[in-house]
Amino acid sequence: MKVIGKTRDNKPFSYYPDIMAACGENTDDPYYRTNPILIVEVLSGSTKRVDLKEKFDNYTQIPSLLEYVVVSQETPYLRVYRRRTHWQLEPYYAEDTLVLESVGLEIAIHHIYRRVRREVGLDVPFPMQKNC
């Protein structure tokens, strides 16, 4: 689903975030949202600059947005930008528990990365569980 909004210069933008959560009324159009509370983007080599600069600048202009999360593919590291009196960065590492206040979710970072660990060559000591 697409998210649309206006830049600081009042120009329209639209993106397809990797994950988005929204609350409340929107439009009748089932293909886009204007009121996300959470947006998550997974970094890749080709999108890193856009996700960290352009999308951050534009997403933070959306009045309803409370959290913007940027997930690294290369290492267990997440950047969570939260709307407070201004946008604040809260980094999360492998040993941390991610807290997404906007949707009431808490999850250990090692759970997010447990199935991609071997594919991307991560060498981080994650707690292992049976049947995983």
N, CA, C and O atoms as a GROMACS GRO file, in nm:
protein
  528
    1MET      N    1   0.084  -0.117   0.000
    1MET     CA    2   0.000   0.000   0.000
    1MET      C    3   0.089   0.124   0.000
    1MET      O    4   0.194   0.126   0.064
    2LYS      N    5   0.048   0.225  -0.070
    2LYS     CA    6   0.124   0.349  -0.085
    2LYS      C    7   0.087   0.448   0.026
    2LYS      O    8  -0.027   0.454   0.070
    3VAL      N    9   0.188   0.525   0.070
    3VAL     CA   10   0.163   0.637   0.160
    3VAL      C   11   0.188   0.764   0.080
    3VAL      O   12   0.285   0.774   0.005
    4ILE      N   13   0.100   0.862   0.097
    4ILE     CA   14   0.117   0.989   0.027
    4ILE      C   15   0.116   1.103   0.127
    4ILE      O   16   0.057   1.092   0.235
    5GLY      N   17   0.183   1.212   0.091
    5GLY     CA   18   0.190   1.328   0.177
    5GLY      C   19   0.245   1.447   0.102
    5GLY      O   20   0.254   1.446  -0.021
    6LYS      N   21   0.283   1.550   0.178
    6LYS     CA   22   0.338   1.674   0.121
    6LYS      C   23   0.474   1.701   0.185
    6LYS      O   24   0.491   1.682   0.306
    7THR      N   25   0.570   1.745   0.104
    7THR     CA   26   0.703   1.780   0.152
    7THR      C   27   0.697   1.914   0.226
    7THR      O   28   0.592   1.977   0.234
    8ARG      N   29   0.811   1.955   0.281
    8ARG     CA   30   0.820   2.087   0.346
    8ARG      C   31   0.783   2.199   0.249
    8ARG      O   32   0.729   2.302   0.289
    9ASP      N   33   0.812   2.176   0.121
    9ASP     CA   34   0.782   2.275   0.016
    9ASP      C   35   0.641   2.258  -0.040
    9ASP      O   36   0.608   2.319  -0.142
   10ASN      N   37   0.560   2.177   0.026
   10ASN     CA   38   0.421   2.153  -0.014
   10ASN      C   39   0.409   2.081  -0.149
   10ASN      O   40   0.308   2.096  -0.219
   11LYS      N   41   0.511   2.004  -0.185
   11LYS     CA   42   0.506   1.922  -0.306
   11LYS      C   43   0.461   1.781  -0.268
   11LYS      O   44   0.497   1.732  -0.161
   12PRO      N   45   0.383   1.716  -0.353
   12PRO     CA   46   0.336   1.582  -0.319
   12PRO      C   47   0.448   1.478  -0.326
   12PRO      O   48   0.539   1.488  -0.408
   13PHE      N   49   0.440   1.378  -0.237
   13PHE     CA   50   0.530   1.263  -0.245
   13PHE      C   51   0.448   1.137  -0.223
   13PHE      O   52   0.338   1.141  -0.167
   14SER      N   53   0.503   1.026  -0.269
   14SER     CA   54   0.441   0.896  -0.244
   14SER      C   55   0.549   0.789  -0.243
   14SER      O   56   0.643   0.793  -0.321
   15TYR      N   57   0.533   0.692  -0.153
   15TYR     CA   58   0.626   0.581  -0.140
   15TYR      C   59   0.546   0.455  -0.106
   15TYR      O   60   0.431   0.462  -0.063
   16TYR      N   61   0.611   0.341  -0.127
   16TYR     CA   62   0.558   0.213  -0.083
   16TYR      C   63   0.646   0.164   0.031
   16TYR      O   64   0.746   0.096   0.005
   17PRO      N   65   0.614   0.195   0.156
   17PRO     CA   66   0.698   0.149   0.267
   17PRO      C   67   0.694  -0.002   0.280
   17PRO      O   68   0.598  -0.067   0.237
   18ASP      N   69   0.800  -0.058   0.339
   18ASP     CA   70   0.805  -0.203   0.360
   18ASP      C   71   0.696  -0.248   0.457
   18ASP      O   72   0.633  -0.352   0.436
   19ILE      N   73   0.673  -0.170   0.562
   19ILE     CA   74   0.566  -0.197   0.658
   19ILE      C   75   0.504  -0.062   0.697
   19ILE      O   76   0.574   0.038   0.712
   20MET      N   77   0.373  -0.063   0.714
   20MET     CA   78   0.304   0.059   0.757
   20MET      C   79   0.184   0.019   0.843
   20MET      O   80   0.115  -0.078   0.813
   21ALA      N   81   0.161   0.096   0.949
   21ALA     CA   82   0.041   0.079   1.031
   21ALA      C   83  -0.028   0.214   1.038
   21ALA      O   84   0.038   0.317   1.053
   22ALA      N   85  -0.160   0.213   1.028
   22ALA     CA   86  -0.237   0.337   1.032
   22ALA      C   87  -0.358   0.318   1.123
   22ALA      O   88  -0.406   0.206   1.141
   23CYS      N   89  -0.405   0.426   1.178
   23CYS     CA   90  -0.524   0.424   1.263
   23CYS      C   91  -0.620   0.532   1.216
   23CYS      O   92  -0.580   0.631   1.155
   24GLY      N   93  -0.745   0.512   1.246
   24GLY     CA   94  -0.844   0.614   1.216
   24GLY      C   95  -0.892   0.611   1.073
   24GLY      O   96  -0.857   0.523   0.995
   25GLU      N   97  -0.973   0.710   1.041
   25GLU     CA   98  -1.031   0.720   0.908
   25GLU      C   99  -0.926   0.763   0.807
   25GLU      O  100  -0.832   0.835   0.840
   26ASN      N  101  -0.942   0.718   0.686
   26ASN     CA  102  -0.855   0.756   0.576
   26ASN      C  103  -0.944   0.797   0.461
   26ASN      O  104  -1.050   0.856   0.482
   27THR      N  105  -0.903   0.769   0.343
   27THR     CA  106  -0.985   0.798   0.226
   27THR      C  107  -1.059   0.671   0.186
   27THR      O  108  -1.040   0.565   0.246
   28ASP      N  109  -1.140   0.682   0.086
   28ASP     CA  110  -1.211   0.565   0.034
   28ASP      C  111  -1.123   0.484  -0.061
   28ASP      O  112  -1.163   0.376  -0.105
   29ASP      N  113  -1.006   0.535  -0.093
   29ASP     CA  114  -0.917   0.466  -0.187
   29ASP      C  115  -0.843   0.354  -0.115
   29ASP      O  116  -0.772   0.381  -0.018
   30PRO      N  117  -0.857   0.229  -0.159
   30PRO     CA  118  -0.791   0.117  -0.091
   30PRO      C  119  -0.642   0.104  -0.124
   30PRO      O  120  -0.577   0.013  -0.072
   31TYR      N  121  -0.588   0.192  -0.208
   31TYR     CA  122  -0.450   0.177  -0.254
   31TYR      C  123  -0.350   0.270  -0.186
   31TYR      O  124  -0.230   0.256  -0.207
   32TYR      N  125  -0.396   0.365  -0.107
   32TYR     CA  126  -0.302   0.452  -0.038
   32TYR      C  127  -0.356   0.496   0.097
   32TYR      O  128  -0.476   0.489   0.124
   33ARG      N  129  -0.263   0.541   0.182
   33ARG     CA  130  -0.297   0.593   0.314
   33ARG      C  131  -0.232   0.730   0.329
   33ARG      O  132  -0.126   0.757   0.273
   34THR      N  133  -0.298   0.814   0.405
   34THR     CA  134  -0.243   0.946   0.436
   34THR      C  135  -0.216   0.962   0.585
   34THR      O  136  -0.164   1.065   0.628
   35ASN      N  137  -0.252   0.860   0.665
   35ASN     CA  138  -0.248   0.874   0.810
   35ASN      C  139  -0.171   0.762   0.882
   35ASN      O  140  -0.222   0.707   0.979
   36PRO      N  141  -0.050   0.727   0.837
   36PRO     CA  142   0.023   0.622   0.909
   36PRO      C  143   0.069   0.670   1.045
   36PRO      O  144   0.098   0.788   1.065
   37ILE      N  145   0.076   0.576   1.140
   37ILE     CA  146   0.134   0.607   1.271
   37ILE      C  147   0.273   0.543   1.284
   37ILE      O  148   0.355   0.586   1.365
   38LEU      N  149   0.298   0.441   1.202
   38LEU     CA  150   0.426   0.370   1.202
   38LEU      C  151   0.464   0.338   1.059
   38LEU      O  152   0.382   0.289   0.981
   39ILE      N  153   0.590   0.366   1.024
   39ILE     CA  154   0.645   0.326   0.894
   39ILE      C  155   0.779   0.258   0.921
   39ILE      O  156   0.860   0.307   0.999
   40VAL      N  157   0.800   0.143   0.855
   40VAL     CA  158   0.925   0.068   0.866
   40VAL      C  159   0.984   0.052   0.727
   40VAL      O  160   0.914   0.012   0.634
   41GLU      N  161   1.112   0.083   0.713
   41GLU     CA  162   1.186   0.063   0.588
   41GLU      C  163   1.307  -0.024   0.618
   41GLU      O  164   1.376  -0.003   0.717
   42VAL      N  165   1.332  -0.123   0.532
   42VAL     CA  166   1.449  -0.210   0.542
   42VAL      C  167   1.554  -0.158   0.444
   42VAL      O  168   1.528  -0.146   0.325
   43LEU      N  169   1.672  -0.127   0.497
   43LEU     CA  170   1.778  -0.072   0.413
   43LEU      C  171   1.834  -0.175   0.317
   43LEU      O  172   1.846  -0.293   0.350
   44SER      N  173   1.868  -0.129   0.200
   44SER     CA  174   1.947  -0.209   0.106
   44SER      C  175   2.050  -0.114   0.046
   44SER      O  176   2.039   0.008   0.063
   45GLY      N  177   2.147  -0.168  -0.022
   45GLY     CA  178   2.250  -0.084  -0.082
   45GLY      C  179   2.193   0.023  -0.173
   45GLY      O  180   2.242   0.136  -0.176
   46SER      N  181   2.090  -0.013  -0.246
   46SER     CA  182   2.033   0.081  -0.344
   46SER      C  183   1.935   0.181  -0.282
   46SER      O  184   1.905   0.282  -0.344
   47THR      N  185   1.885   0.155  -0.161
   47THR     CA  186   1.785   0.245  -0.101
   47THR      C  187   1.835   0.320   0.022
   47THR      O  188   1.763   0.403   0.076
   48LYS      N  189   1.956   0.291   0.066
   48LYS     CA  190   2.005   0.345   0.193
   48LYS      C  191   1.997   0.498   0.198
   48LYS      O  192   1.943   0.554   0.294
   49ARG      N  193   2.051   0.565   0.099
   49ARG     CA  194   2.052   0.711   0.099
   49ARG      C  195   1.910   0.767   0.099
   49ARG      O  196   1.879   0.861   0.172
   50VAL      N  197   1.824   0.709   0.016
   50VAL     CA  198   1.685   0.756   0.006
   50VAL      C  199   1.612   0.733   0.138
   50VAL      O  200   1.541   0.822   0.185
   51ASP      N  201   1.627   0.615   0.199
   51ASP     CA  202   1.557   0.583   0.323
   51ASP      C  203   1.602   0.671   0.440
   51ASP      O  204   1.521   0.713   0.522
   52LEU      N  205   1.733   0.699   0.446
   52LEU     CA  206   1.786   0.773   0.560
   52LEU      C  207   1.772   0.924   0.547
   52LEU      O  208   1.768   0.993   0.649
   53LYS      N  209   1.763   0.975   0.427
   53LYS     CA  210   1.755   1.120   0.409
   53LYS      C  211   1.620   1.164   0.351
   53LYS      O  212   1.540   1.228   0.418
   54GLU      N  213   1.597   1.128   0.225
   54GLU     CA  214   1.477   1.177   0.156
   54GLU      C  215   1.348   1.130   0.222
   54GLU      O  216   1.260   1.212   0.251
   55LYS      N  217   1.337   1.000   0.247
   55LYS     CA  218   1.214   0.950   0.308
   55LYS      C  219   1.197   1.002   0.451
   55LYS      O  220   1.086   1.035   0.492
   56PHE      N  221   1.307   1.009   0.526
   56PHE     CA  222   1.298   1.064   0.662
   56PHE      C  223   1.244   1.206   0.657
   56PHE      O  224   1.150   1.240   0.730
   57ASP      N  225   1.302   1.290   0.571
   57ASP     CA  226   1.256   1.429   0.559
   57ASP      C  227   1.108   1.437   0.523
   57ASP      O  228   1.035   1.520   0.576
   58ASN      N  229   1.064   1.351   0.432
   58ASN     CA  230   0.925   1.356   0.387
   58ASN      C  231   0.829   1.290   0.485
   58ASN      O  232   0.724   1.346   0.517
   59TYR      N  233   0.864   1.171   0.532
   59TYR     CA  234   0.775   1.102   0.626
   59TYR      C  235   0.748   1.186   0.751
   59TYR      O  236   0.637   1.188   0.803
   60THR      N  237   0.850   1.255   0.800
   60THR     CA  238   0.833   1.332   0.924
   60THR      C  239   0.743   1.454   0.905
   60THR      O  240   0.714   1.524   1.002
   61GLN      N  241   0.700   1.481   0.784
   61GLN     CA  242   0.602   1.588   0.758
   61GLN      C  243   0.458   1.538   0.772
   61GLN      O  244   0.365   1.617   0.771
   62ILE      N  245   0.440   1.407   0.786
   62ILE     CA  246   0.306   1.349   0.800
   62ILE      C  247   0.260   1.370   0.944
   62ILE      O  248   0.322   1.316   1.036
   63PRO      N  249   0.154   1.446   0.966
   63PRO     CA  250   0.113   1.480   1.104
   63PRO      C  251   0.082   1.359   1.192
   63PRO      O  252   0.106   1.364   1.313
   64SER      N  253   0.029   1.252   1.136
   64SER     CA  254  -0.011   1.136   1.217
   64SER      C  255   0.106   1.045   1.254
   64SER      O  256   0.094   0.965   1.346
   65LEU      N  257   0.219   1.056   1.183
   65LEU     CA  258   0.330   0.962   1.203
   65LEU      C  259   0.394   0.981   1.340
   65LEU      O  260   0.430   1.092   1.378
   66LEU      N  261   0.406   0.871   1.414
   66LEU     CA  262   0.466   0.872   1.547
   66LEU      C  263   0.604   0.809   1.549
   66LEU      O  264   0.690   0.851   1.626
   67GLU      N  265   0.627   0.706   1.463
   67GLU     CA  266   0.755   0.636   1.462
   67GLU      C  267   0.794   0.600   1.319
   67GLU      O  268   0.712   0.555   1.239
   68TYR      N  269   0.922   0.621   1.289
   68TYR     CA  270   0.981   0.580   1.162
   68TYR      C  271   1.097   0.489   1.197
   68TYR      O  272   1.190   0.530   1.266
   69VAL      N  273   1.093   0.364   1.150
   69VAL     CA  274   1.194   0.264   1.183
   69VAL      C  275   1.273   0.228   1.058
   69VAL      O  276   1.215   0.200   0.953
   70VAL      N  277   1.405   0.231   1.071
   70VAL     CA  278   1.494   0.192   0.961
   70VAL      C  279   1.573   0.070   1.008
   70VAL      O  280   1.644   0.076   1.108
   71VAL      N  281   1.560  -0.040   0.933
   71VAL     CA  282   1.618  -0.169   0.971
   71VAL      C  283   1.737  -0.199   0.882
   71VAL      O  284   1.726  -0.193   0.759
   72SER      N  285   1.850  -0.231   0.943
   72SER     CA  286   1.969  -0.270   0.867
   72SER      C  287   1.959  -0.417   0.826
   72SER      O  288   1.913  -0.501   0.903
   73GLN      N  289   2.002  -0.447   0.705
   73GLN     CA  290   2.012  -0.587   0.660
   73GLN      C  291   2.147  -0.647   0.695
   73GLN      O  292   2.161  -0.769   0.703
   74GLU      N  293   2.246  -0.562   0.715
   74GLU     CA  294   2.384  -0.607   0.729
   74GLU      C  295   2.426  -0.639   0.871
   74GLU      O  296   2.521  -0.714   0.893
   75THR      N  297   2.357  -0.582   0.967
   75THR     CA  298   2.392  -0.601   1.107
   75THR      C  299   2.265  -0.585   1.191
   75THR      O  300   2.174  -0.514   1.148
   76PRO      N  301   2.256  -0.648   1.308
   76PRO     CA  302   2.137  -0.632   1.391
   76PRO      C  303   2.132  -0.493   1.455
   76PRO      O  304   2.173  -0.474   1.570
   77TYR      N  305   2.083  -0.399   1.379
   77TYR     CA  306   2.079  -0.260   1.422
   77TYR      C  307   1.956  -0.194   1.360
   77TYR      O  308   1.933  -0.203   1.240
   78LEU      N  309   1.878  -0.128   1.443
   78LEU     CA  310   1.760  -0.054   1.398
   78LEU      C  311   1.768   0.089   1.448
   78LEU      O  312   1.812   0.115   1.560
   79ARG      N  313   1.726   0.180   1.364
   79ARG     CA  314   1.711   0.320   1.403
   79ARG      C  315   1.562   0.345   1.418
   79ARG      O  316   1.485   0.322   1.325
   80VAL      N  317   1.522   0.392   1.535
   80VAL     CA  318   1.382   0.427   1.557
   80VAL      C  319   1.376   0.577   1.582
   80VAL      O  320   1.431   0.628   1.680
   81TYR      N  321   1.308   0.646   1.493
   81TYR     CA  322   1.286   0.789   1.508
   81TYR      C  323   1.147   0.807   1.566
   81TYR      O  324   1.048   0.759   1.509
   82ARG      N  325   1.139   0.877   1.680
   82ARG     CA  326   1.011   0.896   1.747
   82ARG      C  327   0.976   1.045   1.751
   82ARG      O  328   1.062   1.131   1.773
   83ARG      N  329   0.848   1.072   1.729
   83ARG     CA  330   0.801   1.210   1.740
   83ARG      C  331   0.780   1.242   1.888
   83ARG      O  332   0.696   1.181   1.955
   84ARG      N  333   0.856   1.335   1.937
   84ARG     CA  334   0.840   1.388   2.073
   84ARG      C  335   0.811   1.538   2.053
   84ARG      O  336   0.728   1.573   1.970
   85THR      N  337   0.877   1.624   2.127
   85THR     CA  338   0.866   1.766   2.094
   85THR      C  339   0.935   1.794   1.961
   85THR      O  340   0.902   1.890   1.892
   86HIS      N  341   1.030   1.708   1.927
   86HIS     CA  342   1.094   1.704   1.795
   86HIS      C  343   1.129   1.557   1.768
   86HIS      O  344   1.111   1.473   1.857
   87TRP      N  345   1.177   1.525   1.650
   87TRP     CA  346   1.209   1.385   1.617
   87TRP      C  347   1.337   1.344   1.688
   87TRP      O  348   1.440   1.411   1.677
   88GLN      N  349   1.330   1.232   1.761
   88GLN     CA  350   1.446   1.182   1.836
   88GLN      C  351   1.483   1.043   1.786
   88GLN      O  352   1.396   0.958   1.763
   89LEU      N  353   1.613   1.021   1.770
   89LEU     CA  354   1.665   0.890   1.729
   89LEU      C  355   1.691   0.805   1.852
   89LEU      O  356   1.753   0.849   1.948
   90GLU      N  357   1.641   0.680   1.847
   90GLU     CA  358   1.671   0.581   1.950
   90GLU      C  359   1.727   0.458   1.879
   90GLU      O  360   1.652   0.386   1.812
   91PRO      N  361   1.857   0.431   1.893
   91PRO     CA  362   1.916   0.314   1.828
   91PRO      C  363   1.890   0.187   1.909
   91PRO      O  364   1.882   0.191   2.032
   92TYR      N  365   1.876   0.076   1.839
   92TYR     CA  366   1.857  -0.056   1.901
   92TYR      C  367   1.959  -0.153   1.842
   92TYR      O  368   1.983  -0.153   1.722
   93TYR      N  369   2.018  -0.235   1.930
   93TYR     CA  370   2.121  -0.331   1.890
   93TYR      C  371   2.076  -0.473   1.921
   93TYR      O  372   1.967  -0.493   1.976
   94ALA      N  373   2.158  -0.572   1.888
   94ALA     CA  374   2.123  -0.714   1.898
   94ALA      C  375   2.071  -0.754   2.036
   94ALA      O  376   1.980  -0.836   2.046
   95GLU      N  377   2.126  -0.699   2.140
   95GLU     CA  378   2.089  -0.740   2.276
   95GLU      C  379   1.967  -0.664   2.331
   95GLU      O  380   1.922  -0.692   2.442
   96ASP      N  381   1.915  -0.570   2.255
   96ASP     CA  382   1.804  -0.486   2.300
   96ASP      C  383   1.667  -0.548   2.270
   96ASP      O  384   1.656  -0.643   2.193
   97THR      N  385   1.566  -0.491   2.332
   97THR     CA  386   1.426  -0.521   2.300
   97THR      C  387   1.367  -0.398   2.234
   97THR      O  388   1.363  -0.290   2.292
   98LEU      N  389   1.320  -0.417   2.112
   98LEU     CA  390   1.258  -0.308   2.037
   98LEU      C  391   1.121  -0.277   2.098
   98LEU      O  392   1.041  -0.368   2.120
   99VAL      N  393   1.096  -0.151   2.124
   99VAL     CA  394   0.967  -0.106   2.174
   99VAL      C  395   0.908  -0.011   2.070
   99VAL      O  396   0.964   0.095   2.043
  100LEU      N  397   0.794  -0.050   2.014
  100LEU     CA  398   0.721   0.036   1.922
  100LEU      C  399   0.597   0.087   1.995
  100LEU      O  400   0.496   0.017   2.004
  101GLU      N  401   0.607   0.207   2.045
  101GLU     CA  402   0.499   0.265   2.126
  101GLU      C  403   0.372   0.286   2.045
  101GLU      O  404   0.262   0.273   2.098
  102SER      N  405   0.387   0.317   1.917
  102SER     CA  406   0.271   0.350   1.833
  102SER      C  407   0.174   0.233   1.819
  102SER      O  408   0.053   0.254   1.805
  103VAL      N  409   0.225   0.111   1.822
  103VAL     CA  410   0.140  -0.007   1.804
  103VAL      C  411   0.143  -0.101   1.924
  103VAL      O  412   0.086  -0.210   1.919
  104GLY      N  413   0.210  -0.060   2.031
  104GLY     CA  414   0.214  -0.141   2.153
  104GLY      C  415   0.286  -0.273   2.136
  104GLY      O  416   0.239  -0.376   2.186
  105LEU      N  417   0.400  -0.272   2.067
  105LEU     CA  418   0.474  -0.395   2.041
  105LEU      C  419   0.611  -0.390   2.106
  105LEU      O  420   0.680  -0.288   2.100
  106GLU      N  421   0.650  -0.501   2.169
  106GLU     CA  422   0.785  -0.520   2.219
  106GLU      C  423   0.836  -0.652   2.164
  106GLU      O  424   0.768  -0.754   2.175
  107ILE      N  425   0.955  -0.650   2.105
  107ILE     CA  426   1.014  -0.772   2.049
  107ILE      C  427   1.166  -0.763   2.059
  107ILE      O  428   1.225  -0.658   2.032
  108ALA      N  429   1.227  -0.874   2.098
  108ALA     CA  430   1.373  -0.878   2.108
  108ALA      C  431   1.434  -0.867   1.968
  108ALA      O  432   1.387  -0.930   1.873
  109ILE      N  433   1.537  -0.786   1.957
  109ILE     CA  434   1.602  -0.766   1.827
  109ILE      C  435   1.652  -0.899   1.770
  109ILE      O  436   1.644  -0.921   1.650
  110HIS      N  437   1.703  -0.987   1.856
  110HIS     CA  438   1.755  -1.115   1.805
  110HIS      C  439   1.644  -1.198   1.741
  110HIS      O  440   1.674  -1.281   1.655
  111HIS      N  441   1.519  -1.178   1.779
  111HIS     CA  442   1.408  -1.250   1.713
  111HIS      C  443   1.386  -1.198   1.572
  111HIS      O  444   1.352  -1.275   1.482
  112ILE      N  445   1.404  -1.070   1.552
  112ILE     CA  446   1.387  -1.011   1.419
  112ILE      C  447   1.489  -1.069   1.322
  112ILE      O  448   1.457  -1.094   1.206
  113TYR      N  449   1.611  -1.089   1.370
  113TYR     CA  450   1.721  -1.132   1.284
  113TYR      C  451   1.748  -1.282   1.286
  113TYR      O  452   1.836  -1.328   1.214
  114ARG      N  453   1.676  -1.359   1.364
  114ARG     CA  454   1.714  -1.500   1.383
  114ARG      C  455   1.712  -1.582   1.255
  114ARG      O  456   1.793  -1.674   1.241
  115ARG      N  457   1.623  -1.554   1.162
  115ARG     CA  458   1.616  -1.634   1.039
  115ARG      C  459   1.701  -1.579   0.926
  115ARG      O  460   1.722  -1.648   0.827
  116VAL      N  461   1.748  -1.459   0.938
  116VAL     CA  462   1.833  -1.402   0.833
  116VAL      C  463   1.980  -1.409   0.870
  116VAL      O  464   2.066  -1.376   0.789
  117ARG      N  465   2.008  -1.450   0.990
  117ARG     CA  466   2.145  -1.451   1.039
  117ARG      C  467   2.240  -1.524   0.946
  117ARG      O  468   2.343  -1.469   0.909
  118ARG      N  469   2.209  -1.645   0.908
  118ARG     CA  470   2.300  -1.723   0.823
  118ARG      C  471   2.309  -1.668   0.682
  118ARG      O  472   2.416  -1.670   0.621
  119GLU      N  473   2.196  -1.618   0.630
  119GLU     CA  474   2.195  -1.569   0.492
  119GLU      C  475   2.284  -1.447   0.472
  119GLU      O  476   2.345  -1.432   0.367
  120VAL      N  477   2.291  -1.359   0.572
  120VAL     CA  478   2.370  -1.238   0.557
  120VAL      C  479   2.505  -1.246   0.628
  120VAL      O  480   2.579  -1.148   0.630
  121GLY      N  481   2.537  -1.361   0.686
  121GLY     CA  482   2.667  -1.380   0.748
  121GLY      C  483   2.684  -1.309   0.881
  121GLY      O  484   2.797  -1.275   0.918
  122LEU      N  485   2.577  -1.286   0.954
  122LEU     CA  486   2.590  -1.222   1.084
  122LEU      C  487   2.656  -1.319   1.181
  122LEU      O  488   2.620  -1.436   1.188
  123ASP      N  489   2.751  -1.270   1.256
  123ASP     CA  490   2.818  -1.352   1.355
  123ASP      C  491   2.794  -1.290   1.492
  123ASP      O  492   2.887  -1.243   1.558
  124VAL      N  493   2.669  -1.290   1.534
  124VAL     CA  494   2.629  -1.230   1.660
  124VAL      C  495   2.573  -1.340   1.748
  124VAL      O  496   2.490  -1.419   1.701
  125PRO      N  497   2.614  -1.349   1.874
  125PRO     CA  498   2.564  -1.455   1.962
  125PRO      C  499   2.419  -1.430   2.004
  125PRO      O  500   2.394  -1.359   2.101
  126PHE      N  501   2.326  -1.488   1.930
  126PHE     CA  502   2.185  -1.476   1.962
  126PHE      C  503   2.143  -1.589   2.054
  126PHE      O  504   2.192  -1.702   2.038
  127PRO      N  505   2.054  -1.563   2.149
  127PRO     CA  506   1.998  -1.673   2.228
  127PRO      C  507   1.921  -1.767   2.134
  127PRO      O  508   1.840  -1.722   2.054
  128MET      N  509   1.946  -1.894   2.145
  128MET     CA  510   1.878  -1.991   2.058
  128MET      C  511   1.764  -2.056   2.134
  128MET      O  512   1.773  -2.079   2.254
  129GLN      N  513   1.656  -2.085   2.063
  129GLN     CA  514   1.541  -2.152   2.122
  129GLN      C  515   1.521  -2.284   2.050
  129GLN      O  516   1.559  -2.299   1.934
  130LYS      N  517   1.462  -2.380   2.120
  130LYS     CA  518   1.430  -2.507   2.057
  130LYS      C  519   1.329  -2.486   1.946
  130LYS      O  520   1.245  -2.396   1.952
  131ASN      N  521   1.338  -2.569   1.844
  131ASN     CA  522   1.244  -2.567   1.732
  131ASN      C  523   1.248  -2.440   1.650
  131ASN      O  524   1.150  -2.406   1.584
  132CYS      N  525   1.359  -2.368   1.651
  132CYS     CA  526   1.371  -2.246   1.570
  132CYS      C  527   1.460  -2.271   1.450
  132CYS      O  528   1.482  -2.181   1.370
   0.00000   0.00000   0.00000
